[in-house]
């Protein structure tokens, strides 16, 4: 069994899950290659054609897939017909049909959906004060539970015990309670990355980090094209904590992500 995994990870959560899956699958004699959709390798048609399964992994935003992910799927759609596809979604708590959202897009591309799974990861919405931002040992229990879930998922997959979680009517209705209001707010958020001038030093780190090239250096400020994919990478990696997205004020602390190499 060979799996080609395409993933998008804004702040590292989904990357951690995918890398953990690669390790778990290797112990089960399942070959899985993980490629970021930001990489040039993501457009390698030969890899897509050669794989038994194509896996798509991403963080859930408002019970939806990030704009950058569904755009990527549509870009490679001519090569997905009759391919067996898996969807893996990372989420903070629950999303209803956050994984099934992309599965529906994949079905329109004539791919065969064989499994959908969700994994819980730490909060990265660091500018939202009502949601606590945790790092390091504070996330250890959560990560340990997720790693156990990943190992079980990989074992089931290796034995072809495949499940489509979140693909039922109840999950779709639950997802709609988040998706409908968020989709209205999303249009505004994509055009409204907030740069706090009292903190911003115009270092340009955010421009280099942006996965969709939404940011550019203007005259005495950072300009934006109105195409933010809401990944929170710039918010959490700005050295001056000078950027916010959902909130009007900058974050007091930032989400540093989970270090795959340092896990125990």
Backbone as CSV, one residue per row, in Angstrom:
resi,resn,N_x,N_y,N_z,CA_x,CA_y,CA_z,C_x,C_y,C_z
1,UNK,0.847,-1.198,0.000,0.000,0.000,0.000,0.879,1.244,0.000
2,UNK,0.627,2.149,-0.913,1.361,3.414,-0.949,0.378,4.572,-0.828
3,UNK,0.737,5.533,-0.002,-0.110,6.701,0.237,0.688,7.960,-0.065
4,UNK,0.115,8.829,-0.862,0.710,10.138,-1.120,-0.127,11.169,-0.379
5,UNK,0.477,11.830,0.603,-0.255,12.784,1.437,0.092,14.213,1.056
6,UNK,-0.915,14.970,0.699,-0.771,16.404,0.473,-1.317,17.118,1.708
7,UNK,-0.538,18.016,2.273,-1.028,18.687,3.477,-0.769,20.187,3.426
8,UNK,-1.621,20.904,4.150,-1.366,22.317,4.413,-1.366,22.506,5.913
9,UNK,-0.365,23.213,6.415,-0.249,23.456,7.846,0.168,24.894,8.077
10,UNK,-0.709,25.670,8.693,-0.414,27.079,8.926,0.588,27.299,10.042
11,UNK,0.364,26.624,11.174,1.224,26.841,12.340,1.897,25.563,12.836
12,UNK,1.753,24.474,12.101,2.486,23.258,12.434,1.669,22.089,12.940
13,UNK,0.414,22.302,13.324,-0.391,21.208,13.866,-0.612,20.083,12.858
14,UNK,-1.043,20.439,11.672,-1.313,19.415,10.660,-0.022,18.752,10.200
15,UNK,1.042,19.517,10.101,2.343,18.935,9.745,2.758,17.895,10.770
16,UNK,2.553,18.190,12.044,2.884,17.246,13.111,2.090,15.954,12.954
17,UNK,0.797,16.078,12.694,-0.059,14.900,12.532,0.405,14.060,11.347
18,UNK,0.680,14.711,10.237,1.099,13.987,9.032,2.450,13.299,9.240
19,UNK,3.399,13.988,9.860,4.709,13.381,10.112,4.588,12.200,11.072
20,UNK,3.682,12.320,12.036,3.442,11.213,12.969,2.821,10.027,12.244
21,UNK,1.974,10.299,11.267,1.374,9.239,10.465,2.423,8.529,9.618
22,UNK,3.331,9.286,9.044,4.411,8.688,8.247,5.199,7.699,9.099
23,UNK,5.510,8.105,10.327,6.272,7.238,11.233,5.468,6.002,11.617
24,UNK,4.187,6.198,11.964,3.340,5.071,12.372,3.121,4.089,11.223
25,UNK,2.907,4.605,10.031,2.700,3.737,8.871,3.957,2.936,8.537
26,UNK,5.127,3.547,8.728,6.378,2.856,8.391,6.556,1.592,9.224
27,UNK,6.036,1.601,10.449,6.120,0.428,11.322,5.156,-0.669,10.880
28,UNK,4.217,-0.300,10.014,3.210,-1.247,9.533,3.453,-1.635,8.077
29,UNK,4.655,-1.320,7.591,5.040,-1.624,6.202,4.135,-0.947,5.179
30,UNK,3.661,0.230,5.531,2.878,1.048,4.603,3.724,2.259,4.233
31,UNK,3.929,2.462,2.962,4.757,3.579,2.499,3.897,4.825,2.319
32,UNK,4.225,5.867,3.071,3.497,7.129,2.951,4.486,8.264,2.745
33,UNK,4.258,9.044,1.711,5.076,10.227,1.443,4.229,11.466,1.695
34,UNK,4.764,12.405,2.455,4.031,13.630,2.787,4.645,14.823,2.068
35,UNK,3.809,15.578,1.378,4.265,16.747,0.624,3.394,17.949,0.973
36,UNK,4.022,19.035,1.363,3.284,20.275,1.604,2.775,20.817,0.275
37,UNK,1.547,21.302,0.258,1.012,21.848,-0.993,1.689,23.167,-1.352
38,UNK,2.517,23.694,-0.448,3.302,24.885,-0.757,4.570,24.533,-1.539
39,UNK,4.870,23.241,-1.616,6.082,22.776,-2.288,5.851,22.597,-3.785
40,UNK,6.909,22.785,-4.560,6.829,22.551,-6.004,6.514,21.087,-6.318
41,UNK,6.895,20.189,-5.408,6.646,18.761,-5.622,5.157,18.422,-5.643
42,UNK,4.350,19.316,-5.100,2.912,19.044,-5.008,2.257,18.913,-6.378
43,UNK,2.906,19.415,-7.405,2.342,19.351,-8.754,2.937,18.210,-9.580
44,UNK,3.589,17.264,-8.903,4.200,16.128,-9.595,3.116,15.105,-9.949
45,UNK,2.659,15.129,-11.162,1.567,14.257,-11.615,1.966,12.788,-11.548
46,UNK,3.224,12.489,-11.790,3.684,11.101,-11.756,3.494,10.493,-10.370
47,UNK,3.733,11.283,-9.332,3.536,10.798,-7.964,2.062,10.500,-7.707
48,UNK,1.195,11.373,-8.197,-0.248,11.178,-8.017,-0.697,9.895,-8.709
49,UNK,-0.243,9.701,-9.913,-0.650,8.522,-10.686,-0.134,7.226,-10.075
50,UNK,1.046,7.287,-9.451,1.678,6.073,-8.924,1.108,5.630,-7.577
51,UNK,0.534,6.542,-6.811,0.069,6.224,-5.460,-1.231,5.422,-5.468
52,UNK,-1.337,4.492,-4.515,-2.588,3.737,-4.359,-3.680,4.619,-3.767
53,UNK,-3.272,5.474,-2.828,-4.212,6.373,-2.160,-3.634,7.788,-2.143
54,UNK,-4.519,8.770,-2.263,-4.129,10.173,-2.106,-4.789,10.686,-0.836
55,UNK,-3.982,11.196,0.089,-4.505,11.704,1.359,-4.376,13.224,1.385
56,UNK,-5.416,13.886,1.844,-5.410,15.347,1.966,-5.581,15.705,3.441
57,UNK,-4.637,16.467,3.989,-4.676,16.835,5.405,-4.619,18.348,5.554
58,UNK,-5.429,18.866,6.464,-5.522,20.318,6.625,-6.191,20.666,7.954
59,UNK,-6.014,21.899,8.436,-6.730,22.367,9.623,-8.119,22.858,9.234
60,UNK,-9.075,22.624,10.104,-10.451,23.057,9.847,-10.621,24.509,10.268
61,UNK,-11.203,25.311,9.391,-11.528,26.705,9.701,-13.034,26.881,9.555
62,UNK,-13.741,27.017,10.683,-15.186,27.229,10.609,-15.902,26.105,9.895
63,UNK,-15.520,24.848,10.177,-16.103,23.651,9.556,-15.842,23.604,8.054
64,UNK,-14.800,24.285,7.603,-14.443,24.283,6.186,-12.947,24.016,6.023
65,UNK,-12.549,23.690,4.811,-11.129,23.560,4.491,-10.568,24.934,4.165
66,UNK,-9.289,25.180,4.444,-8.689,26.471,4.094,-8.773,26.725,2.593
67,UNK,-8.918,27.968,2.250,-9.006,28.360,0.845,-7.850,27.776,0.034
68,UNK,-6.644,27.816,0.576,-5.468,27.343,-0.149,-5.571,25.853,-0.469
69,UNK,-6.230,25.083,0.393,-6.360,23.645,0.164,-7.379,23.329,-0.920
70,UNK,-8.567,23.943,-0.834,-9.548,23.593,-1.873,-9.158,24.158,-3.242
71,UNK,-8.395,25.238,-3.251,-7.868,25.724,-4.534,-6.879,24.719,-5.122
72,UNK,-6.059,24.150,-4.249,-5.089,23.153,-4.697,-5.790,21.922,-5.267
73,UNK,-6.824,21.466,-4.567,-7.574,20.296,-5.033,-8.158,20.546,-6.419
74,UNK,-8.717,21.721,-6.613,-9.302,22.037,-7.918,-8.224,22.112,-9.001
75,UNK,-7.013,22.532,-8.594,-5.918,22.648,-9.559,-5.462,21.279,-10.066
76,UNK,-5.476,20.290,-9.164,-5.023,18.953,-9.569,-6.197,18.039,-9.910
77,UNK,-7.399,18.572,-9.937,-8.607,17.764,-10.140,-8.576,16.866,-11.385
78,UNK,-7.955,17.296,-12.501,-7.938,16.406,-13.672,-7.238,15.070,-13.418
79,UNK,-6.408,15.018,-12.369,-5.633,13.811,-12.083,-6.228,12.988,-10.934
80,UNK,-7.402,13.404,-10.435,-8.002,12.726,-9.289,-9.118,11.765,-9.665
81,UNK,-9.513,11.762,-10.904,-10.619,10.896,-11.321,-10.292,9.427,-11.044
82,UNK,-11.214,8.771,-10.316,-11.108,7.350,-9.955,-9.984,7.048,-8.964
83,UNK,-9.333,8.085,-8.425,-8.314,7.852,-7.396,-8.995,7.652,-6.041
84,UNK,-8.441,6.763,-5.228,-8.954,6.545,-3.882,-8.386,7.632,-2.973
85,UNK,-9.273,8.379,-2.339,-8.846,9.545,-1.557,-9.207,9.412,-0.083
86,UNK,-8.318,9.913,0.759,-8.527,9.979,2.203,-8.461,11.435,2.638
87,UNK,-9.218,11.776,3.657,-9.197,13.135,4.191,-8.876,13.077,5.677
88,UNK,-7.927,13.880,6.109,-7.579,14.016,7.525,-7.667,15.489,7.894
89,UNK,-8.464,15.793,8.900,-8.645,17.179,9.336,-8.178,17.335,10.775
90,UNK,-7.487,18.427,11.056,-7.115,18.745,12.434,-8.028,19.847,12.938
91,UNK,-8.383,19.768,14.221,-9.343,20.718,14.776,-9.057,20.954,16.249
92,UNK,-9.575,22.067,16.766,-9.346,22.408,18.162,-10.253,21.599,19.091
93,UNK,-11.544,21.491,18.746,-12.485,20.732,19.567,-13.327,19.799,18.708
94,UNK,-14.229,20.387,17.925,-15.065,19.605,17.023,-15.387,20.477,15.820
95,UNK,-15.772,19.834,14.730,-16.097,20.611,13.533,-17.311,20.055,12.802
96,UNK,-17.886,18.987,13.329,-19.017,18.381,12.637,-18.549,17.658,11.394
97,UNK,-18.628,18.339,10.269,-18.221,17.731,8.994,-17.021,18.453,8.386
98,UNK,-16.085,18.866,9.229,-14.911,19.591,8.732,-14.092,18.805,7.730
99,UNK,-14.037,17.475,7.907,-13.334,16.639,6.945,-14.194,16.331,5.733
100,UNK,-15.483,16.123,5.974,-16.408,15.813,4.877,-16.556,16.989,3.916
101,UNK,-16.259,18.197,4.406,-16.345,19.386,3.542,-15.457,19.209,2.310
102,UNK,-14.199,18.835,2.535,-13.306,18.639,1.390,-13.661,17.365,0.627
103,UNK,-14.173,16.374,1.348,-14.575,15.133,0.679,-15.637,15.412,-0.382
104,UNK,-16.534,16.333,-0.086,-17.576,16.671,-1.066,-16.959,17.315,-2.313
105,UNK,-15.941,18.131,-2.110,-15.242,18.736,-3.254,-14.511,17.660,-4.052
106,UNK,-13.896,16.721,-3.343,-13.166,15.641,-4.011,-14.105,14.749,-4.818
107,UNK,-15.292,14.526,-4.291,-16.268,13.719,-5.039,-16.648,14.404,-6.349
108,UNK,-16.721,15.723,-6.322,-17.023,16.454,-7.555,-15.889,16.309,-8.568
109,UNK,-14.686,16.015,-8.052,-13.536,15.767,-8.930,-13.480,14.305,-9.358
110,UNK,-14.527,13.550,-8.989,-14.681,12.126,-9.348,-13.686,11.219,-8.640
111,UNK,-13.193,11.680,-7.474,-12.356,10.812,-6.646,-13.265,9.939,-5.785
112,UNK,-12.756,8.785,-5.389,-13.505,7.882,-4.517,-13.050,8.098,-3.073
113,UNK,-13.935,8.574,-2.217,-13.588,8.825,-0.815,-13.655,7.517,-0.040
114,UNK,-12.531,7.106,0.533,-12.503,5.840,1.268,-12.420,6.040,2.777
115,UNK,-11.948,7.206,3.232,-11.913,7.449,4.678,-11.847,8.942,4.983
116,UNK,-12.425,9.291,6.134,-12.383,10.666,6.650,-12.104,10.569,8.143
117,UNK,-11.128,11.302,8.625,-10.805,11.274,10.054,-10.445,12.668,10.551
118,UNK,-10.634,12.880,11.853,-10.330,14.163,12.490,-9.427,13.919,13.698
119,UNK,-8.468,14.798,13.914,-7.596,14.719,15.081,-7.594,16.061,15.806
120,UNK,-7.684,15.995,17.119,-7.710,17.214,17.934,-6.280,17.675,18.223
121,UNK,-6.050,18.960,18.001,-4.746,19.569,18.253,-4.935,20.867,19.035
122,UNK,-3.861,21.422,19.603,-3.985,22.627,20.429,-4.492,23.849,19.667
123,UNK,-5.066,24.764,20.420,-5.555,26.029,19.870,-4.402,26.890,19.362
124,UNK,-4.583,27.468,18.173,-3.566,28.397,17.655,-4.128,29.792,17.401
125,UNK,-5.371,30.025,17.827,-5.985,31.348,17.649,-5.534,32.250,18.794
126,UNK,-4.287,32.634,18.749,-3.647,33.285,19.893,-4.159,34.688,20.190
127,UNK,-4.812,35.326,19.228,-5.317,36.680,19.492,-6.722,36.674,20.074
128,UNK,-7.328,35.498,20.191,-8.664,35.388,20.781,-8.493,35.139,22.271
129,UNK,-8.715,36.161,23.072,-8.388,36.105,24.501,-9.186,35.041,25.260
130,UNK,-10.403,34.741,24.813,-11.233,33.777,25.541,-10.748,32.334,25.330
131,UNK,-9.855,32.129,24.366,-9.273,30.815,24.118,-7.818,30.830,24.566
132,UNK,-7.498,30.044,25.559,-6.151,30.055,26.114,-5.145,29.451,25.137
133,UNK,-4.022,30.106,24.990,-2.933,29.603,24.152,-1.953,28.831,25.021
134,UNK,-1.761,27.558,24.698,-0.866,26.696,25.478,0.325,26.267,24.628
135,UNK,1.459,26.081,25.293,2.672,25.622,24.616,3.400,24.602,25.485
136,UNK,4.316,23.863,24.870,5.172,22.949,25.616,4.428,21.890,26.403
137,UNK,4.827,21.722,27.671,4.259,20.675,28.515,2.763,20.844,28.750
138,UNK,2.252,22.049,28.604,0.817,22.260,28.794,-0.005,21.489,27.761
139,UNK,0.616,21.169,26.653,-0.084,20.433,25.596,0.238,18.939,25.580
140,UNK,1.073,18.493,26.515,1.575,17.121,26.434,0.463,16.075,26.471
141,UNK,-0.487,16.211,27.400,-1.563,15.216,27.498,-2.400,15.186,26.230
142,UNK,-2.670,16.376,25.717,-3.463,16.451,24.495,-2.730,15.757,23.335
143,UNK,-1.444,16.008,23.222,-0.658,15.430,22.136,-0.542,13.916,22.287
144,UNK,-0.373,13.449,23.521,-0.280,12.005,23.747,-1.554,11.295,23.308
145,UNK,-2.712,11.885,23.603,-3.986,11.297,23.179,-4.106,11.293,21.660
146,UNK,-3.662,12.376,21.049,-3.730,12.460,19.590,-2.812,11.432,18.944
147,UNK,-1.626,11.247,19.503,-0.700,10.245,18.961,-1.286,8.841,19.054
148,UNK,-1.999,8.558,20.142,-2.663,7.260,20.275,-3.729,7.092,19.201
149,UNK,-4.470,8.168,18.948,-5.511,8.131,17.913,-4.898,7.930,16.530
150,UNK,-3.748,8.570,16.304,-3.061,8.432,15.015,-2.597,6.993,14.805
151,UNK,-2.024,6.388,15.839,-1.554,5.006,15.726,-2.713,4.054,15.436
152,UNK,-3.852,4.287,16.084,-5.029,3.451,15.844,-5.547,3.644,14.423
153,UNK,-5.560,4.890,13.977,-6.002,5.190,12.611,-5.109,4.490,11.590
154,UNK,-3.810,4.564,11.794,-2.868,3.948,10.857,-2.998,2.427,10.864
155,UNK,-3.211,1.850,12.041,-3.401,0.400,12.130,-4.662,-0.018,11.379
156,UNK,-5.760,0.696,11.614,-7.015,0.391,10.919,-6.851,0.534,9.407
157,UNK,-6.169,1.593,8.999,-5.980,1.838,7.567,-5.145,0.737,6.923
158,UNK,-4.103,0.296,7.625,-3.237,-0.763,7.083,-4.002,-2.064,6.888
159,UNK,-5.035,-2.263,7.708,-5.873,-3.462,7.595,-7.128,-3.191,6.764
160,UNK,-7.158,-1.990,6.172,-8.274,-1.552,5.322,-9.606,-1.521,6.069
161,UNK,-9.503,-1.197,7.365,-10.714,-0.901,8.140,-10.900,0.611,8.059
162,UNK,-11.655,1.045,7.096,-11.744,2.465,6.766,-13.087,3.047,7.188
163,UNK,-13.043,4.251,7.758,-14.251,4.907,8.258,-14.365,6.313,7.666
164,UNK,-15.589,6.762,7.534,-15.842,8.122,7.041,-16.536,8.905,8.153
165,UNK,-15.737,9.423,9.061,-16.298,10.127,10.212,-16.719,11.546,9.819
166,UNK,-17.882,11.938,10.306,-18.377,13.283,10.023,-19.063,13.410,8.686
167,UNK,-19.410,12.267,8.069,-20.017,12.299,6.738,-21.529,12.086,6.780
168,UNK,-22.089,11.984,7.993,-23.521,11.753,8.131,-24.322,13.040,8.228
169,UNK,-25.639,12.891,8.212,-26.537,14.053,8.251,-26.347,14.863,9.529
170,UNK,-26.223,14.167,10.674,-26.056,14.870,11.944,-24.806,15.725,11.967
171,UNK,-23.711,15.172,11.449,-22.449,15.918,11.413,-22.533,17.116,10.476
172,UNK,-23.225,16.931,9.354,-23.383,18.032,8.400,-24.172,19.175,9.032
173,UNK,-25.240,18.822,9.748,-26.050,19.850,10.416,-25.235,20.568,11.485
174,UNK,-24.420,19.803,12.229,-23.564,20.413,13.252,-22.554,21.350,12.607
175,UNK,-21.986,20.922,11.493,-21.031,21.765,10.784,-21.649,23.050,10.286
176,UNK,-22.913,22.966,9.868,-23.604,24.154,9.341,-23.760,25.238,10.396
177,UNK,-23.876,24.839,11.664,-24.046,25.834,12.726,-22.820,26.729,12.848
178,UNK,-21.675,26.210,12.435,-20.441,27.004,12.432,-20.163,27.587,11.056
179,UNK,-20.367,26.771,10.038,-19.980,27.152,8.682,-20.776,28.345,8.143
180,UNK,-22.067,28.371,8.384,-22.900,29.443,7.831,-22.479,30.816,8.355
181,UNK,-22.372,30.995,9.692,-21.928,32.318,10.163,-20.474,32.621,9.818
182,UNK,-19.614,31.578,9.835,-18.198,31.813,9.553,-17.979,32.205,8.098
183,UNK,-18.722,31.594,7.184,-18.533,31.893,5.761,-18.836,33.353,5.455
184,UNK,-19.781,33.930,6.204,-20.095,35.349,6.020,-18.960,36.222,6.566
185,UNK,-18.410,35.799,7.696,-17.323,36.546,8.323,-16.013,36.371,7.557
186,UNK,-15.852,35.216,6.915,-14.605,34.896,6.217,-14.267,35.921,5.139
187,UNK,-15.267,36.372,4.403,-15.032,37.327,3.317,-14.400,38.617,3.836
188,UNK,-14.810,39.029,5.041,-14.239,40.234,5.634,-12.827,39.969,6.161
189,UNK,-12.652,38.799,6.784,-11.363,38.484,7.390,-10.243,38.364,6.362
190,UNK,-10.548,37.840,5.191,-9.513,37.661,4.165,-8.916,38.987,3.708
191,UNK,-9.648,40.065,3.959,-9.192,41.393,3.535,-8.759,42.264,4.711
192,UNK,-8.727,41.677,5.911,-8.560,42.527,7.086,-7.537,41.991,8.086
193,UNK,-6.349,41.629,7.613,-5.257,41.316,8.530,-4.857,42.621,9.209
194,UNK,-4.774,42.603,10.531,-4.533,43.841,11.279,-3.063,43.952,11.691
195,UNK,-2.440,45.032,11.290,-1.054,45.316,11.657,-1.044,46.477,12.646
196,UNK,-0.493,46.233,13.813,-0.492,47.236,14.875,0.794,48.065,14.775
197,UNK,0.632,49.291,14.293,1.774,50.137,13.945,2.659,50.479,15.133
198,UNK,2.083,50.459,16.333,2.898,50.770,17.505,3.889,49.647,17.822
199,UNK,3.694,48.492,17.200,4.592,47.359,17.420,5.371,46.959,16.165
200,UNK,4.764,47.124,15.012,5.357,46.648,13.758,6.643,47.402,13.419
201,UNK,7.697,46.654,13.103,8.991,47.252,12.741,9.277,47.130,11.242
202,UNK,8.295,46.632,10.489,8.439,46.449,9.035,9.607,45.524,8.695
203,UNK,9.780,44.484,9.512,10.890,43.548,9.277,10.662,42.691,8.034
204,UNK,9.404,42.506,7.652,9.097,41.738,6.451,8.971,40.240,6.652
205,UNK,9.095,39.771,7.895,8.975,38.331,8.145,7.619,37.794,7.690
206,UNK,6.572,38.544,7.952,5.221,38.092,7.605,5.061,37.927,6.092
207,UNK,5.717,38.786,5.339,5.652,38.710,3.873,6.272,37.406,3.393
208,UNK,7.418,37.062,3.966,8.117,35.837,3.576,7.367,34.587,4.015
209,UNK,6.652,34.681,5.137,5.964,33.520,5.696,4.636,33.215,5.023
210,UNK,4.003,34.201,4.434,2.636,34.044,3.919,2.571,32.980,2.818
211,UNK,1.736,31.961,2.980,1.672,30.878,1.987,0.946,31.249,0.699
212,UNK,0.220,32.364,0.711,-0.532,32.769,-0.490,-0.063,34.111,-1.044
213,UNK,1.085,34.587,-0.575,1.656,35.853,-1.047,0.634,36.993,-0.958
214,UNK,-0.057,37.030,0.178,-1.083,38.054,0.374,-0.503,39.384,0.835
215,UNK,0.708,39.351,1.387,1.292,40.547,1.991,2.449,41.097,1.162
216,UNK,2.612,42.414,1.218,3.716,43.054,0.488,4.105,44.340,1.211
217,UNK,5.329,44.764,0.994,5.823,45.969,1.646,5.292,47.203,0.931
218,UNK,4.644,48.078,1.709,4.151,49.333,1.165,4.997,50.494,1.658
219,UNK,4.479,51.681,1.550,5.191,52.868,2.025,4.922,53.058,3.513
220,UNK,5.871,52.629,4.307,5.753,52.769,5.754,4.751,51.836,6.391
221,UNK,4.316,50.803,5.667,3.358,49.856,6.223,3.363,48.557,5.406
222,UNK,2.714,47.532,5.971,2.531,46.278,5.248,1.186,46.343,4.533
223,UNK,1.206,46.184,3.234,-0.029,46.176,2.446,-0.494,44.741,2.224
224,UNK,-1.775,44.581,1.918,-2.322,43.250,1.674,-3.206,43.247,0.436
225,UNK,-3.307,42.072,-0.197,-4.059,41.935,-1.439,-5.504,41.501,-1.213
226,UNK,-5.862,41.221,0.037,-7.230,40.791,0.329,-7.477,39.331,0.021
227,UNK,-6.419,38.507,0.143,-6.536,37.092,-0.204,-5.989,36.200,0.911
228,UNK,-6.146,36.624,2.156,-5.631,35.871,3.303,-6.330,34.512,3.411
229,UNK,-5.566,33.462,3.664,-6.143,32.125,3.823,-6.410,31.780,5.280
230,UNK,-6.202,32.748,6.189,-6.558,32.645,7.611,-5.769,31.565,8.357
231,UNK,-4.524,31.357,7.983,-3.748,30.264,8.570,-3.129,30.606,9.921
232,UNK,-3.062,31.866,10.276,-2.518,32.334,11.560,-0.998,32.181,11.668
233,UNK,-0.330,31.926,10.580,1.128,31.783,10.624,1.791,33.110,10.981
234,UNK,1.378,34.167,10.332,2.003,35.468,10.605,1.682,35.959,12.012
235,UNK,0.458,35.696,12.473,0.061,36.128,13.821,0.953,35.484,14.873
236,UNK,1.229,34.195,14.694,1.980,33.452,15.702,3.493,33.511,15.546
237,UNK,3.977,34.015,14.413,5.431,34.047,14.220,6.003,35.451,14.072
238,UNK,5.163,36.448,14.163,5.660,37.824,14.142,6.533,38.064,15.373
239,UNK,7.783,38.479,15.210,8.685,38.653,16.355,8.249,39.748,17.325
240,UNK,7.374,40.649,16.880,6.932,41.749,17.739,5.489,41.583,18.220
241,UNK,4.859,40.434,17.880,3.436,40.221,18.214,2.599,41.404,17.726
242,UNK,2.824,41.792,16.494,2.207,43.009,15.954,1.038,42.740,15.011
243,UNK,0.595,41.480,14.916,-0.450,41.131,13.954,-1.595,40.410,14.649
244,UNK,-2.812,40.731,14.253,-3.984,39.995,14.725,-4.927,39.778,13.554
245,UNK,-5.847,38.845,13.727,-6.761,38.514,12.639,-8.214,38.541,13.104
246,UNK,-8.589,37.637,13.984,-9.960,37.625,14.487,-10.212,38.757,15.472
247,UNK,-9.213,39.060,16.280,-9.362,40.070,17.328,-8.849,41.431,16.869
248,UNK,-9.291,42.459,17.565,-8.853,43.817,17.235,-7.519,44.154,17.891
249,UNK,-7.169,43.416,18.959,-5.920,43.660,19.669,-4.907,42.558,19.354
250,UNK,-3.618,42.864,19.422,-2.586,41.851,19.151,-2.542,40.800,20.252
251,UNK,-1.979,39.640,19.977,-1.927,38.576,20.988,-0.956,38.892,22.119
252,UNK,-1.302,38.433,23.317,-0.388,38.568,24.443,0.691,37.488,24.377
253,UNK,0.307,36.333,23.885,1.257,35.236,23.703,0.966,34.568,22.367
254,UNK,1.912,33.801,21.874,1.768,33.161,20.568,1.826,31.648,20.698
255,UNK,1.178,30.977,19.751,1.249,29.520,19.701,2.523,29.130,18.963
256,UNK,3.368,28.341,19.611,4.679,28.006,19.060,4.691,26.699,18.284
257,UNK,3.565,25.984,18.292,3.488,24.732,17.557,4.030,23.560,18.352
258,UNK,3.938,22.368,17.759,4.425,21.142,18.386,5.659,20.685,17.636
259,UNK,6.747,20.503,18.355,8.005,20.089,17.733,8.046,18.575,17.613
260,UNK,7.995,18.083,16.394,7.984,16.636,16.148,9.240,15.962,16.700
261,UNK,10.376,16.596,16.547,11.639,15.982,16.953,11.769,15.892,18.472
262,UNK,11.142,16.822,19.190,11.304,16.867,20.636,10.234,16.087,21.394
263,UNK,9.302,15.486,20.706,8.217,14.795,21.402,8.760,13.566,22.130
264,UNK,8.041,13.136,23.149,8.483,11.977,23.938,7.433,10.874,23.853
